[in-house]
Amino acid sequence: MPAFAPFRPMGLTHGVHRMLLPLFIALGATGAVVLAWAVSPWWWWAAAVLLALTALAVRDLAQRRHAVLRNRPLLGHLRFLPRPDDGDVRGIVYERAGGVEAEEPFGTGLDLYGNGYEYLEPSMCPVEMPDEPPVVRVGGPDCTQPYDMALLNVSAMSFGALSSHAILALSRGAALGGFAHDTGEGGLSDHHLRGGGDLIWEIGSGYFGCRTPEGGFEAREFADKAALPEVKCVSLKLSQGAQPGIGGVLPGAKVSAEIARARGAPKGEAVVSPPYHRVFSTPRELVCFLARMRELAGGKPTGFKLCVGSRRQFLAVCKAMLAEGVSPDFIVVDGAEGGTGAAPPEFAASLGTPLTEGLITVHNALVGTGLRDRVRIGASGRVATGSDIVKRLAQGADYTNAARAMMFALGCLQARRCHTNTCPVGVATQDPRRVRALDVADKSARVHRYQRATVRSASRIMAAMGVRDPAELGPHQLLRRTDPATVRSYAQLYEWLEPGVLLAEPPASWEADWKAADPDAF
Ligand SMILES: Cc1cc2nc3c(=O)[nH]c(=O)nc-3n(C[C@H](O)[C@H](O)[C@H](O)COP(=O)(O)O)c2cc1C
């Protein structure tokens, strides 16, 4: 047994397990009543406490609002005890999801004089906040069905990593709020479609949902599913911040009939996503495959997601775009600080570029090659609040996605058991009893409220900065303390390329990578 595996009495199902504590307490209460009659009236005190706990346990089991209380009656009330890594982000998400305006009395408790403190620049002449939340049009010159993307969307999380109820609640939340929900690489499931939200269908190296029996890409199936009206965009996943460069195996035991159907794989057999894609091995082939995806998808916006590694490799992709005259409609940059259902700790901690540098690299490369106007940039990696959104927009993104914050909105307690199938709130598990405890109607409303309040907060911040259109934001408006006496803007801290400069006269700092970038070899 691993040292920190959660204790579970052997041989007991979850249903029996969750009833044990209430049963013991009810038995204790009965015993105390008997003793009060037979031995001493002092036992009434113990009986009163135990009867009250029994009543609370019955209420926990009967209510539908909190999955954790149904799954863990009585013990679930301890969920608000502080944890070592508890920031206030989870609290803000819970409050916004619950419909409470997350506001603080008395001012911030942050150390504003510590190195690394960041702030946005308010204007002496703020503007009115817009009535409608801003959207960003995604769709370059080769796209025939552009999509208006919200500033905050649900980041990729598969059915398999998340439960059916969690997927359905996210999709319904997206439908209520008019934002996009990325399917994750585990295929397009009935739960995604039933929710009615706008979907970004992601395919990874396993091509789940459009997969040949040998594990290759099946074009006909892809085209049929991409044509569904719920699918607004299609996305090719190259890598993920928490685990760049590794594929994955879903063990046969987890490949239920439903998951097998969504992934297009045989039930009960392990499904493998290789670490690399079979459909391309050079930057040019990648770009041509993206063009093929867009054609098969009837001209819907098509893009890719990556955690940035080598700048030279990304420049090679830009050169391939220029050579082929083809560009994706969007690129999602995922920071190394991103989340995962399960990844080796070394990968999460030591591989990949953090979001700030990854985002600025991709933005600069597209600006420097004159491609920025055609390609929208999405950013993901610990985006949870309005100021997170505005900071990423100031650093070069056009919109943002959130995964773990959306999990919080669904009721995630950060139990960190996503990989054990024992998630106490029914979010990241396939155990049917735990899944049933997640009330879809309640949680979809929470997802909707959280997204709406967070985008509203971003709009309010931009208005305070005197910004009417998110496209007006720039790196000069985001400041960072670099030592006790120095504050510098992102415009000063990083190099920002002029449009087309890499084609005309690459600056010395980019010249070596630009020269070495080869559209026919990574
Ligand atoms: C449970 C879970 C499952 C995920 N599954 C996928 C996936 O299937 N495809 C993908 O591209 N990213 C996946 N991700 C990564 C997220 O989409 C996102 O890029 C990353 O977590 C950063 O966002 P965050 O900091 O808001 O969580 C997953 C993340 C989590 C937490």
The ligand as a Tripos MOL2 file, in Angstrom:
@<TRIPOS>MOLECULE
LIG
   31    33     1     0     0
SMALL
NO_CHARGES

@<TRIPOS>ATOM
      1 C1         -8.5470   16.8220  -14.5290 C.3       1 LIG1
      2 C2         -7.8600   17.4600  -15.6960 C.ar      1 LIG1
      3 C3         -7.9340   16.8610  -16.9480 C.ar      1 LIG1
      4 C4         -7.3130   17.4610  -18.0500 C.ar      1 LIG1
      5 N1         -7.4390   16.8900  -19.2960 N.ar      1 LIG1
      6 C5         -6.9230   17.5300  -20.3770 C.ar      1 LIG1
      7 C6         -7.1550   17.0380  -21.7000 C.ar      1 LIG1
      8 O1         -7.8240   16.0330  -21.9240 O.2       1 LIG1
      9 N2         -6.6080   17.7390  -22.7250 N.ar      1 LIG1
     10 C7         -5.8800   18.8910  -22.5460 C.ar      1 LIG1
     11 O2         -5.4550   19.5020  -23.5160 O.2       1 LIG1
     12 N3         -5.6660   19.3740  -21.3000 N.ar      1 LIG1
     13 C8         -6.1770   18.7370  -20.2260 C.ar      1 LIG1
     14 N4         -6.0030   19.2730  -18.9750 N.ar      1 LIG1
     15 C9         -5.2530   20.5490  -18.8410 C.3       1 LIG1
     16 C10        -6.2020   21.7470  -18.7880 C.3       1 LIG1
     17 O3         -7.0190   21.8140  -19.9240 O.3       1 LIG1
     18 C11        -5.4550   23.0760  -18.6660 C.3       1 LIG1
     19 O4         -4.7180   23.2950  -19.8340 O.3       1 LIG1
     20 C12        -4.5110   23.1520  -17.4810 C.3       1 LIG1
     21 O5         -5.0330   22.5000  -16.3590 O.3       1 LIG1
     22 C13        -4.2350   24.6030  -17.0800 C.3       1 LIG1
     23 O6         -5.3850   25.2220  -16.6350 O.3       1 LIG1
     24 P1         -5.7550   25.4510  -15.0800 P.3       1 LIG1
     25 O7         -4.5470   26.0170  -14.4300 O.co2     1 LIG1
     26 O8         -6.9060   26.4030  -15.1810 O.co2     1 LIG1
     27 O9         -6.1260   24.1410  -14.5080 O.co2     1 LIG1
     28 C14        -6.5940   18.6740  -17.8700 C.ar      1 LIG1
     29 C15        -6.5190   19.2640  -16.6030 C.ar      1 LIG1
     30 C16        -7.1420   18.6750  -15.5220 C.ar      1 LIG1
     31 C17        -7.0610   19.3530  -14.1760 C.3       1 LIG1
@<TRIPOS>BOND
     1     1     2 1
     2     2     3 ar
     3     2    30 ar
     4     3     4 ar
     5     4     5 ar
     6     4    28 ar
     7     5     6 ar
     8     6     7 ar
     9     6    13 1
    10     7     8 2
    11     7     9 ar
    12     9    10 ar
    13    10    11 2
    14    10    12 ar
    15    12    13 ar
    16    13    14 ar
    17    14    15 1
    18    14    28 ar
    19    15    16 1
    20    16    17 1
    21    16    18 1
    22    18    19 1
    23    18    20 1
    24    20    21 1
    25    20    22 1
    26    22    23 1
    27    23    24 1
    28    24    25 2
    29    24    26 1
    30    24    27 1
    31    28    29 ar
    32    29    30 ar
    33    30    31 1
@<TRIPOS>SUBSTRUCTURE
     1 LIG1         1 GROUP 0 **** ****
